[in-house]
Amino acid sequence: MKKNLLIVLSFVLILGLIGCESGKTATETQTDPISQNTTDEVPSEATQDEQELENVSENIVVDALNREVVIPNEVNKIIALGNVPRMATYLELAESVVGFSGMEPEKVTPLTAYAYVNREVWQDVPIVGTDAMGNTDYYPETIIELEPDVIICSYPLNVVEDLEMKTGLPVISVATGNIFSEDYNQALTIIAQVCGVEARASSIFEYLDQSLEDLDSRTKDIPDDQKPSVISAAATFKGAHGIEGVRIRDSVLAAINANNVAFSTLGNEQTEAAVEVDREQILLWNPEYIFCDYGGVELVKNDQQSDPDFYNQLQAYQANTLIQHPSSTSYYANLEISLANAYYLGSVLYPEQFSDIDIETKIEEIFEFFLGKQTLLTDLEEIGAYYGPIVFE
């Protein structure tokens, strides 16, 4: 009996030992992956930290070409090409520009307002490209030497890719920007995101929206038969034009709901914004008002001298309502001058609806908001780019 009991106890002991060994194996089997993960976690945490540092030092921006561009998280130095120097000025980024496309500061006039107000700021900033007359050229070697954080341009894909290849720098493309259009807002938004000035961009959009709503509310309910006929002539596009250079799709006239007879007879949303038309077409329109870009006024004056009979047939010439204004376009579209022009033209066409506004004060307010220079109107007048009827000899 004792012997049998001893055998049973021995068997139980053996089973216990086997159970312990099994438990140990099971525990080891369960803890091994955890142990492995813990061992792997050290480099994983380090990698995560490195990635977080990378995320802090870099940012991804989607540009107008729908490209994801990796840029430094903090952008302090930019190369501004195309219409970007103007947009950078609106966004109060002029001092961040270390190179730009444009003309020499000493050659700039108030008509290219953004460059004019930055003459001193950009006096020693190198020109790294040109877009004169629609021709694009840029200088990669100079751009590289300036060590910018990013290049921002209003160029198409082939030019952007060429810039990236030749400079090795991140290049962001934005829309050139049509006056009072969504693509202008999108361009300003992208630049603001890149440079961290979203608040300034928001204030621009708010100011523009309020101004355009104000212009529309003043003019939208005027009956069509009470709106004088108008055209926008001597338009500036790829250089100056005489009276035959007509802006068919004119954002300024559209903003004040003007009776633009050029658009109503020749225009649609696909029509080129500005074209050369036959003089006979101008006589057929024979509008009550002809508004001319200052950039083409000398050509108009010379034309009147050489062909007075043509002008004598124009009721606008006879009524002294052939009127000039600062060019809406000078080295791309001038947003601030265009808005000022809209208020001025509105006051001319609809004096009753704009009787509560002092136009000079309003224009100075617009220039101050966009450019930080309230006296630009005086500077424009000093070079002959005033608001008012053209003076013929």
C-alpha positions in Angstrom: 0.0 0.0 0.0 2.8 2.3 0.9 4.6 1.3 -2.2 1.5 2.1 -4.3 1.1 5.5 -2.6 4.7 6.3 -3.3 4.2 5.5 -6.9 1.1 7.7 -7.1 2.9 10.6 -5.4 5.9 10.2 -7.7 3.6 10.3 -10.7 1.8 13.4 -9.4 5.2 15.1 -8.8 6.3 14.3 -12.3 3.1 15.7 -13.7 3.6 18.8 -11.6 7.1 19.3 -12.9 5.8 18.8 -16.5 3.0 21.3 -15.8 5.5 23.8 -14.5 7.7 23.3 -17.4 4.7 23.7 -19.8 3.6 26.8 -18.0 7.1 28.2 -18.3 7.2 27.5 -22.0 3.7 29.0 -22.5 4.8 32.1 -20.6 8.0 32.4 -22.5 6.0 31.9 -25.7 3.7 34.7 -24.7 6.4 37.1 -23.5 8.8 36.6 -26.3 6.9 38.8 -28.8 6.5 41.4 -26.1 10.2 41.2 -25.3 11.0 41.4 -29.0 8.7 44.4 -29.4 10.4 46.1 -26.5 13.8 45.4 -28.0 12.5 46.8 -31.3 10.8 49.8 -29.6 14.0 51.6 -28.9 15.0 52.2 -32.5 11.2 52.6 -33.4 10.9 55.5 -30.8 14.1 57.0 -32.2 12.8 56.8 -35.7 9.5 58.3 -34.6 11.4 61.2 -33.0 13.4 61.7 -36.1 10.2 61.8 -38.2 8.7 64.3 -35.8 11.7 66.5 -36.2 11.4 66.2 -39.9 7.8 67.1 -39.7 8.7 70.1 -37.7 11.4 71.3 -40.2 9.4 70.5 -43.3 6.0 71.2 -44.7 4.0 70.1 -47.8 2.1 72.6 -49.9 -0.1 71.8 -52.8 0.4 74.4 -55.5 -1.8 75.6 -58.4 -0.5 72.8 -60.6 -1.8 70.3 -57.9 1.8 69.3 -57.1 2.8 68.4 -53.5 5.9 70.4 -52.8 8.1 69.8 -49.8 9.3 73.1 -48.3 10.9 74.3 -45.1 8.4 74.8 -42.3 9.8 78.3 -41.7 10.2 80.3 -44.9 12.2 83.5 -44.5 13.7 84.1 -48.0 11.8 83.8 -51.2 12.5 84.2 -54.9 9.4 85.9 -56.4 8.9 85.4 -60.2 6.1 86.4 -62.5 3.2 88.1 -60.7 4.4 86.9 -57.3 6.4 90.1 -56.5 3.1 92.1 -56.6 1.3 89.4 -54.5 4.1 89.4 -52.0 3.8 93.1 -51.6 0.0 92.8 -50.9 0.9 90.2 -48.3 3.4 92.5 -46.7 6.3 90.1 -47.6 8.5 92.6 -49.6 11.4 92.3 -47.1 11.3 88.5 -47.5 12.1 88.8 -51.2 15.8 88.1 -51.9 15.4 88.0 -55.7 12.6 88.9 -58.1 11.7 89.2 -61.8 10.9 92.7 -63.0 12.6 95.9 -64.0 15.3 97.9 -62.4 14.0 100.0 -59.5 15.2 103.2 -61.0 13.1 102.6 -64.1 9.9 101.8 -62.2 7.0 104.3 -62.4 3.9 104.6 -60.1 1.9 102.6 -62.8 3.8 99.5 -61.6 2.7 100.4 -58.1 4.0 97.4 -56.2 7.5 97.9 -57.5 7.3 101.6 -57.1 6.5 101.5 -53.4 9.4 98.9 -52.9 12.1 101.0 -54.7 14.2 101.4 -51.6 13.4 98.0 -50.1 14.5 96.2 -53.3 17.2 98.7 -54.3 19.9 96.1 -53.6 17.8 93.0 -54.3 19.0 91.3 -57.5 16.8 90.8 -60.5 16.8 87.1 -61.3 14.4 87.0 -64.2 12.2 88.9 -66.6 8.7 88.4 -67.9 8.6 91.5 -70.2 6.1 91.3 -73.1 5.1 87.8 -72.1 8.6 86.4 -72.5 9.9 84.4 -69.5 13.6 84.2 -68.7 15.4 83.6 -65.4 18.9 83.1 -64.1 19.4 79.8 -62.2 23.0 80.5 -61.1 22.1 83.8 -59.4 19.1 82.2 -57.8 21.3 79.4 -56.3 23.8 82.0 -54.9 21.0 83.8 -53.0 20.1 80.6 -51.1 16.4 81.1 -50.9 14.1 78.8 -48.9 11.7 78.5 -51.8 11.0 79.9 -55.3 7.4 81.0 -55.9 6.3 81.8 -59.4 3.3 82.1 -61.7 4.7 79.9 -64.4 3.4 76.7 -66.2 4.5 73.2 -65.4 7.4 73.0 -68.0 9.0 76.2 -66.7 8.5 75.1 -63.0 10.1 71.7 -63.7 13.0 73.4 -65.5 13.5 75.7 -62.5 13.6 72.8 -60.1 16.0 70.9 -62.2 18.4 73.8 -62.7 18.3 75.1 -59.1 17.6 72.0 -57.0 15.2 74.2 -55.0 11.5 73.7 -54.2 9.4 75.6 -56.7 5.8 76.5 -56.0 3.5 77.6 -58.9 0.5 79.9 -58.3 -2.0 81.3 -60.8 -1.0 84.6 -62.5 -4.3 85.9 -61.2 -7.1 87.6 -63.0 -8.6 90.7 -61.5 -11.3 90.1 -58.9 -11.2 86.3 -59.6 -11.0 83.2 -57.4 -7.7 82.2 -58.9 -6.1 85.5 -57.5 -7.5 84.6 -54.1 -6.1 81.0 -54.4 -2.7 82.4 -55.4 -2.6 84.7 -52.4 -3.7 81.8 -50.1 -0.9 79.5 -51.3 1.7 82.2 -50.8 0.3 83.0 -47.4 0.5 79.4 -46.4 4.1 79.1 -47.5 5.2 82.2 -45.7 2.9 82.0 -42.6 0.9 85.2 -43.2 -2.6 83.7 -43.4 -4.0 86.5 -41.3 -3.0 89.1 -43.8 -4.5 87.1 -46.7 -7.7 86.9 -44.8 -7.8 90.6 -44.3 -7.3 91.1 -48.1 -10.1 88.8 -49.0 -12.4 90.5 -46.5 -11.5 94.0 -47.8 -12.0 92.9 -51.4 -15.3 91.1 -50.7 -16.7 94.2 -48.9 -15.6 96.5 -51.7 -17.0 94.4 -54.5 -20.3 93.9 -52.6 -20.4 97.7 -52.1 -19.9 98.4 -55.8 -22.5 95.8 -56.8 -25.1 97.0 -54.4 -24.7 100.6 -55.7 -25.2 99.6 -59.3 -27.1 96.3 -59.7 -30.6 97.9 -59.6 -30.0 100.6 -62.1 -32.3 100.0 -65.1 -30.4 99.1 -68.3 -32.0 101.9 -70.2 -30.4 104.3 -67.6 -26.9 103.0 -68.0 -24.7 104.9 -70.5 -22.9 102.8 -73.1 -19.2 102.3 -72.6 -16.1 100.5 -73.9 -12.6 100.0 -72.4 -10.0 101.1 -74.9 -6.3 101.7 -75.3 -5.9 98.5 -73.3 -2.5 97.4 -72.0 -1.9 93.7 -73.1 1.5 92.6 -74.3 2.4 96.3 -74.6 0.5 99.5 -75.2 -2.3 99.8 -77.7 -4.2 102.7 -79.2 -8.0 103.1 -79.3 -8.4 99.9 -81.2 -7.0 97.9 -78.3 -10.4 97.0 -76.6 -10.8 95.1 -73.4 -13.8 92.9 -74.3 -14.1 91.1 -70.9 -13.4 93.9 -68.4 -13.5 93.0 -64.7 -13.7 96.7 -63.7 -16.7 97.4 -65.8 -18.3 94.1 -64.7 -17.8 95.1 -61.0 -20.0 98.1 -61.5 -22.5 96.4 -63.8 -21.7 98.8 -66.6 -23.2 98.6 -70.1 -20.1 97.3 -71.8 -21.2 97.3 -75.5 -18.0 95.5 -76.5 -18.9 92.5 -74.4 -22.6 92.5 -75.2 -21.8 92.3 -79.0 -18.6 90.4 -79.2 -18.0 88.8 -75.8 -18.6 85.6 -73.9 -16.7 83.8 -71.2 -14.4 82.2 -73.7 -13.6 85.4 -75.5 -10.1 86.8 -75.2 -10.0 89.5 -72.5 -8.5 92.1 -74.8 -8.2 92.3 -78.6 -7.5 94.7 -81.5 -10.7 95.7 -83.3 -11.4 97.5 -86.5 -12.0 101.2 -86.2 -15.3 100.7 -88.0 -16.4 98.6 -85.1 -15.7 101.4 -82.7 -17.8 103.7 -84.9 -20.6 101.1 -84.9 -20.5 101.0 -81.1 -20.0 104.8 -80.8 -20.4 104.6 -77.0 -21.2 107.5 -74.7 -18.0 106.9 -72.7 -14.7 105.5 -73.8 -12.3 104.7 -70.9 -8.6 104.4 -71.8 -5.6 102.9 -70.0 -3.1 105.6 -69.4 -0.5 103.4 -71.0 -2.1 103.9 -74.4 -3.1 107.5 -74.1 -0.2 108.9 -76.0 -1.0 106.6 -78.9 -4.6 107.8 -78.8 -3.5 111.5 -78.8 -1.2 110.9 -81.7 -3.9 109.0 -83.6 -6.3 111.9 -83.1 -3.7 114.2 -84.6 -3.3 112.0 -87.7 -7.0 111.1 -88.1 -9.2 113.8 -86.6 -12.2 112.9 -88.8 -12.4 109.5 -87.1 -12.5 111.1 -83.7 -15.0 113.8 -84.7 -17.4 111.0 -85.4 -17.2 109.7 -81.8 -19.7 111.1 -79.4 -17.4 110.5 -76.5 -14.8 112.7 -78.1 -17.3 115.4 -78.8 -18.8 115.3 -75.3 -15.3 115.2 -73.6 -16.1 111.8 -72.2 -13.1 110.1 -73.6 -11.5 109.5 -70.2 -8.2 108.1 -69.0 -7.4 106.2 -65.8 -4.2 104.6 -64.5 -3.6 101.3 -66.3 -5.3 98.3 -64.8 -2.4 96.2 -66.1 1.3 97.0 -65.8 3.6 94.0 -65.6 0.5 91.8 -64.9 -2.7 92.9 -63.3 -2.8 95.7 -60.7 -5.4 94.7 -58.2 -5.3 97.9 -56.2 -5.4 100.2 -59.3 -8.3 98.1 -60.7 -10.3 98.5 -57.6 -9.6 102.2 -57.5 -10.6 102.4 -61.2 -13.9 100.6 -60.4 -14.8 103.3 -57.8 -13.8 106.1 -60.1 -15.6 104.8 -63.2 -18.7 104.1 -61.0 -18.7 107.7 -59.8 -18.4 109.0 -63.5 -21.2 106.7 -64.9 -23.5 106.9 -61.8 -22.8 110.1 -59.9 -26.0 109.8 -57.8 -25.2 106.3 -56.6 -21.7 107.3 -55.6 -22.5 110.8 -54.3 -21.7 109.9 -50.7 -18.1 108.9 -51.5 -15.2 111.3 -51.9 -13.4 109.5 -54.7 -9.9 110.8 -54.0 -10.1 109.8 -50.4 -11.5 106.4 -51.4 -8.7 105.8 -53.9 -6.0 106.8 -51.3 -7.6 104.4 -48.8 -7.3 101.5 -51.4 -3.7 102.3 -52.1 -2.9 102.5 -48.4 -4.5 99.1 -47.7 -2.8 97.2 -50.5 0.6 99.0 -50.8 1.0 100.9 -47.5 1.4 104.2 -49.5 -1.5 106.7 -49.4 0.1 109.3 -51.6 0.3 107.1 -54.7 -2.5 109.1 -56.3 -0.4 112.2 -56.2 2.6 110.3 -57.7 0.4 109.0 -60.5 -0.9 112.5 -61.3 2.7 113.9 -61.4 3.5 111.6 -64.3 0.3 112.4 -66.1 -1.6 109.2 -65.1 -4.5 111.1 -63.6 -8.2 110.3 -63.5 -10.1 112.4 -65.9 -10.9 113.4 -69.5 -8.0 113.1 -72.0 -6.7 116.5 -72.9 -6.1 116.7 -76.7 -4.1 119.5 -78.3 
